[in-house]
Amino acid sequence: MLKKILIANRGEIAVRIIRTCREMGIATVAVYSEADKDALHTRLADEAICIGSAQSSKSYLNIKNILEAACITGCDGIHPGFGFLSENAKFAKMCEESNIKFIGPKYNIIELMGNKSNAKELMKSNSVPTIPGSNGSIKSIKEAMELAEKIGFPIMIKAAAGGGGKGIRLVKSMSELNEAYNIVKQESKISFNDDEIYIEKFIENPHHVEIQVLADEFGNCVHLGERDCSIQRRNQKVLEESPSPIIDNKLREEMGKAALRAVKAAKYSSAGTIEFLVDKYKNFYFMEMNTRIQVEHPVTEWITGIDIVKEQIKIASGMKLGFKQKDINFKGHSIECRINSENPEKNFVPCPGQITDLNLPGGNGVRIDTAVYTGYTIPPYYDSMIAKIIVHADTRLEAINKMKRALEECVIDGVDTNIDFLYRILENKKFVRGDFDTSFISKEMKI
């Protein structure tokens, strides 16, 4: 078992990882920027080291400083959390070269699955359903026009190295293609330092459904069911739930088997997520693989009783999975709401500032993942998510009602939040019926 782990992240995910390490008897080292010197994760870890100034590029993305911190403190493992360096193949490789265990997949697997067009080709060759589109990357606007004519509009142009909803454009006609092509290439170069792009047929009004997987270094793998992440704003997830209201046992089994084929094809180990689009006819298509822990992992933990971060650490320590697929049972329904410091009435503009009063909900079946406290000042330099409320109940309707109750109890004064916006989603009759898709917010929430 790993003895000492550095958490190369901040906020609620850093706190969440530290807590699991504490329960496993593993020492922890927090790293922080100058803007995060009073952050909760620095107080909960056994040690804390400042790694740079407020800008991410000089702190949480500073590979040299993070590795130096790990070496100085004698860490034998680094957990990257999500975001920042979590899917950075160079970072994973440098950890390996420094004889520090990167708690995630091997660097070459991150590289392989990080290129969306290459990942898609691997899936196609292993009988995992994929969306019709280009074979690999598109090299020219002429090639893009020929393919668009062949598969028909609407289409999606995507950055091959993309993620987090960036580098994506919907194109509805040939007249829009040239401009969109150039915009995505430019965005991709700026955001990912890689201007490779690919094209897919646009699946209209799908559900975004992902399958959580765990795989050890001995070839054993399981899936932990699905999460429905269709409630999105500008390709960013807002609310997630498990199980999906549109997935029955037969389809769950089919998608689970496809996800495990994907894992084996990639020779993957660690926790990961296979993301699919599911159309109105219940056909599902591979979209991408996330080679890290997901923001929404707690809903899966609720319905399976499995601590995914603990399993990541055990796998990274060279241990075999302690269970097989037949041992995985799904119980009840779980919903997660992402609490952001933002103003929905002003186009969701981020709202940093000091929290002057805080009351977080509790009670049976309510979990809070957060790193904020009364008097804490939310810095303006990072993502606006400040907390996650996760609930669990026997049925979906009970889970919805429990989440509404939790949001009613939640008080965060001093900054604007999206709590009222989330409550409106839960009250929407179509959402309650399970009658929604990825276009729900744009159609129903009038923003």
N, C-alpha and C positions, 0 to 999 in steps of 0.2 A: 504494500500500500504506500502511496505517496505520503511523505512526511510533512512537507511544507509547501503551500501553494500561494503564488502571487496572483491576485485578481487584476487583470489588465483592463479594467473598466471602472465605471462609476455608477451612481444612482441605485435604483431598486434592484437591478440584476447583481450588482456587486454585493449588496446587503444579502440578497437571497443565497448567493454562492457561499458567502462567509458563514451564514447560519448552518448550511448543510455541512460544511467543513468542521465547524465546531461540534456538531452532533457526531461526526465520524472520528473525532479526536485528532484532526489535522490542523496544524498551525497555519495561520494566514498572514499575508502581507498585502496591505492596501496601497495602491498608488493614487496620487491625486495631483491635480493642477493647482496653481496658486488660487484660482477662483473657488476651489473645492476644499480649502483647508479646514473648514468647519463642517464638512459633509459627514453624514452618519456612517458611511462605510469606513471612514478613517478612524472612527471611535470604536467600532465593533471588532475590527481586525486586531490581531496580536501586535502587529507593527504597521507603521504607515510611513511612506516616503514620498516627498514631493518630486515630481518628474518634469516640471516645466511650468511655463506660464499658461494663461487661460486658454489660448488658442489650441484646438485639438491637435493641429500639426506639430505643436511644440510640446505636447504632453501625451495625451492618450493615443496619438498616432506616431509617437516618437519611439521607434523600435530600439534604437541604441540605449536611450535612457531607461526603458522598461527592462531590457535584458541586463543592464548594469545593476538595476535595483534588485533583480532576481538573484544575480550572482553575489552581490554584497551581503544579502540576507540569507543566503544558503538555501534557496528554494530549489526543489527538484521537480516542480510542476508549475505551469502557468495556465490559468483558465481565462479565455478571452471574452466570455459572456457573449453578447450579441452586439452588432454594430462595430464601429472602430476597426480593430485588427482581427476580428473573429473569422473573417473569410479571406485573410491576406496570406497567400501561399508563401511569400517571401518571409514573413514573420514566423510562420510555422516551421519553415526550413531552418531559419536561424536559431530557433529554439532547439531543434534537433541537433544542430551543429554545436550548440553550447551545452549539450548533454542535459537539457531541461525538457521534460515531457510537456508537449503541447496537448492540452486536453481538448482534443478534437481529432479529425481525420489527418492522415498523412498529407504533407504539402502538395504532392503530385495529384492527389485526389481532389483537393481544393481547387487546384489549377484546372483539372479536367472538367469538374462540374461547374466551375465558375464561368466558363465560356458556354453560354446558353446554346449556341448553335452546335458545338461539339457534343454537349450533353444530350441534345435532342437526337443526334445521329446515333449515339450509343444506345439510347432507349429504343429507337426504331429497329436496330439490329438485334435487340433482345426482347422483341414482342411486347414492348410497352407502348400503348396507343399514343400517338403524337398528333399534334394539330397539322393539317396540310400546310405546306409552305416551302421555303427554300431548303436545299440540301447544303447545309453549312452557310457561310457568310455570303452576302451579296457584294459583288466587287464594283458595280457601276450602276448608274441610273438606268441605263439601257436594259441591263439584266433585271432590275427591279420592275421596270415597265412590262417586260415580257412575262415575268412571273405573275404580276398582278392581273394581267389579261387572261392568263391561263387559269388561275384559281378563283378569280372574280372578286369584286369589291363587296363589302368593306374588308380591308386588311389592316394588320398591325405592323408597324416598323419598330423594331426593338434593338437596343444596344446588346451586343453579344456578351459583354462583360457587365451588364446592368444589374440593378437590384434596388430595392427600396422605392419602387415606383418611378425611378428616373430613367430617362432615355427611352420613352415609349410614346408613339404617336398613332392615333387612329386616322386612317385615310379612307374616305368614302368614295372618291372618284379619281380618275386619271389626272384631272386638272389640279388636284391637291398634292399629287405624289412628289413632284420635284422639290417643292418647298419643304415638305415633311422629311424627305430623304436627307436633305442638307442639314435641317435642324437637328435630327437625331444623331447624325454623324458628329456634328459640332458638340452637342450635349454629351455624347459618349466620350469624346476626346477630353472635354473639360472635367467631367465627373469621374471617369475611370481610366484616363490616360490610354484609351484604346478606342479607335473609331470603327471597329468592326460592327456591322449590323446585319440583322437577318429579318426575314418577312414571314409572317404567319397569317393564315385566314382568320378573320375576326369572328369569334364565336359569340353570337348575339345573346345578350341577357343570360349569361351562365351563372352557375354557382362556383365559387372559389372554394375548393375542398382539398385539404392537405392531410396526408397520412404521416403520423409520427412513427419513426423507426428507431430501433436500437440494434447495434451490431457489434460483436466483440472481435478480437483479433485472431479468433480461431475459426471463423467462418459461420458462427451462429448468429442468427438474426431473427427479430420479431417485429411485428407492427403493433402499435397501441391504439388502433382505431383512428377515426378521422376527426378533424376540426373544420367547421364551416366558418370561413372568413369572408363571406360575401358582403358584409356591411362595411363598405369602404368609401373613403372620400379621396378623390384624385389618386387612386391606386394605393392609398394608405389605409391599413386596417383600423377600424374604430371599435368594433365589438366582435368577439368570437364565441363560438359555442361548440359543445360536443355532447352527444352525437349531432350530426347534421339532420335537420328535419326532412331532408329529401332522400336520405340514404337508408335503404332497407338492408336486411341481413345479407341477402344475395349479392347486392352491389358492393356492400362493405367487404365481403369476402373476395370478390373479384378485384377491387381496388387494392386491397391489402396484399394479395398475391402479386399484382403488378408492381407494387412498391417494393416488395422483397426481391423481385427479379431485377429491379433497378439497383438495389443495394448490392446484390451479388455481382451484377455486371460491372459496377464501379469498384468492386473489391473494397467496399466501404467499411469502416469501423468507427464507433462513437454514436452519439445521438445525431439524428438528421431528420429532415422533412422532405417528403416528395409532394410537390404541389401539382394539383390537377385542376382543370376546368371541366365542369359537368354541364352538358347542354340540356335543353328541355326534354330531350328524348332519353335521358339518362346515359348518354354516351360520355365517356370520360377521356381526357387527353392530358398527357404529361405537359407541364409548363416549365418547371425548373426544380432543382434540388437545392435546399438550403443546408449547408454543411456546418451547422452550429445549433445551439439552443435557440428556440424561438421565443419571442415576447409572450406568445399565447400558450406556452407549455403548461401553465397551471391547470387549465381545464382538463387536459389529458391526465394530469396527476390526480385530480379529483375523481375522475370516473374509473381509473384503474388502480389507484392506491400505490402507484410506483413513483418514487422520487427520481426524476429524470436526471437531475444534476448529480445525485449520488451515483447513479448508474454510469454517467459519463466518467466520473472520477475512478470508479472501479475498473471500467474498461481501460482507461489510460494507465492504470496500475498493473495491467496485464492479467486481469481476472476474467474468467468466463462468465457469460450471462448465467444467472442463477435460476432461470425459468425458460420454458418453451412456449410456443404459440398457444398450445392447449391450456396453459396455465393462466393466460390473460383473460380476465373477466371484466365486463363493462357494467358499471352500476350507476343508475340515475342519469341526471342531466346537469351540465355545468355551463355557466356563462361568464365571460370576462368583459369588463368595460375598462377602456383605457382613459384615465383621467389626465387631461392635458391642461397646462396653464396657458389658455388661449381664449380669445373672444370670438365665439361663433357669429355674433352679430356684426363683426367687423372683418369678415372674410377670414376668420380663424387666425388672426394675427397673434403671435406669441405674446405672453404677458409675464415677463420676469418680474421679480419683486419680492418683498418680505411677506411671509405668512404670519399674519398677526393673531389668528385664532384657528385652531384645528381640532375637529372632532371626527374621528374615523369610525365607521360603523363596525359592529361586531355581532355576536350571536351565533347560534347553531348554523353551520353550513356557510359561513362568511369568512373569506380569507382576504387579507390586505397585503399586497407587496408594494412597499414604498420606502423612500429614504428621506422623506420630509418630516419636519417637526415644527412646533410653534416657535416662531422667531427665526426659522431658517430662511435665508434669502436665496431664491431661485436665480441662478446666474443666467445671463442672456446668451451664453456661448454654445449651448448644447440643445438637444432635443427637448421639446416642451412637455413630454410625458413625465408626470410627477408621481403617479400611483396607478396601481391596477386593483380593481375590486373584482374578486372572483367568488361566485356562489355555487352551491351544489344542493340539489334537491332530488326527490324521487322522479318528478316529471318535468317536462319543459315548461308548462304553465306555472308550476310551483316555483321553478327557478326564475322565471320572469318576475313573478310577484316578489320573490325574495330580493332580487336585484333592485327592484323599484323601492322596496323598503330600505335597502342599504343606501341607495342614492339619496333618499329623503333624510337619512341620518347624517350624511356626510356634509361637514361644514369646513370650507377652506376659505378663510377671509384674508383680505389683503391683496389678492390677485384674482383675475378673471379665470374661470374654468369652463369646461364643456359639460358640466354635470347636468344642467337643464336640457341641453341638446340630447344627451344620452337617454334621459328620462322620456323625452318625446319619442325617441325610436321605440322604446319598450312599450309605450302606450299605443303605437300605431297598430291598427287592426290587421293590416296585411302582415306586419312582422309577427304579431301574435299567432296568426294562422300559419306561419311558415311560408307565406306567399311573397317571396322576395328573391332578388338576385343581385349581381354586382352593381346594377343601376339604381338600386333602391334609394340611396340618399339623394342622388340628383333628381329623381322623379318625385319622391315623397316628402322630402324635408324642405323643399322650396328655398334652396340656398344657391 
